Amino acid sequence: MPMHDWTRVSAGTYHAFHNAWIEPLCVGTALSSMPLFLTTTHYIPLPLEETYTQSWVGVPERWKRVIVPDV
């Protein structure tokens, strides 16, 4: 896979210490769940792929064609 097809998703806390989750991903692949930090020690998982997929369902067809012309 060419390097320009890769990117990353990251989440972390930045207080007295740094804590980070970094997930590499490739264009066209499903997104991983990532943590949403509520405090420096507590987080909830965010199901990114399911959230974006459900959101896309609600986009009017007219705008889907503008955003992704081949839809």
C-alpha positions in Angstrom: 0.0 0.0 0.0 1.5 3.4 -1.0 2.4 5.6 2.0 0.0 8.4 0.9 -3.0 5.9 1.4 -2.3 5.6 5.1 -3.3 8.1 7.9 -4.0 7.8 11.6 -6.7 8.4 14.2 -5.5 9.5 17.6 -7.0 10.2 21.0 -5.3 11.1 24.2 -5.2 13.0 27.5 -2.8 15.9 27.9 -2.6 16.8 31.5 0.2 16.1 34.0 1.2 13.2 31.8 0.5 12.2 28.2 -1.5 9.1 27.3 -2.3 8.4 23.6 -4.1 5.8 21.5 -3.0 5.9 17.9 -4.7 3.7 15.3 -3.2 3.5 11.8 -5.8 3.2 9.1 -5.9 3.0 5.3 -8.2 5.0 3.0 -11.2 2.9 2.2 -11.0 0.7 5.3 -13.4 0.7 8.3 -12.6 3.1 11.2 -11.7 1.7 14.6 -13.4 2.5 17.8 -11.5 5.2 19.7 -11.7 6.4 23.3 -13.4 9.6 24.3 -11.7 10.7 27.5 -14.0 12.0 30.3 -11.2 12.3 32.8 -7.5 11.5 32.7 -8.3 7.9 33.7 -11.9 7.3 32.5 -13.1 7.1 28.9 -15.9 5.6 26.8 -15.4 3.9 23.5 -16.6 5.7 20.4 -17.8 3.4 17.6 -16.6 5.7 14.7 -17.4 3.5 11.7 -21.0 2.8 12.9 -21.6 6.5 13.8 -20.4 7.7 10.4 -22.3 5.0 8.6 -25.6 5.9 10.4 -25.0 9.6 9.8 -24.5 9.0 6.1 -27.9 7.3 5.9 -29.5 10.6 7.0 -27.8 12.7 4.3 -30.2 13.7 1.5 -29.4 12.0 -1.9 -28.8 15.4 -3.5 -25.9 16.1 -1.1 -24.6 12.6 -1.3 -24.1 13.2 -5.1 -22.3 16.5 -4.3 -20.0 14.9 -1.7 -19.4 11.6 -3.6 -20.3 12.1 -7.3 -20.3 8.3 -8.0 -23.1 7.6 -5.4 
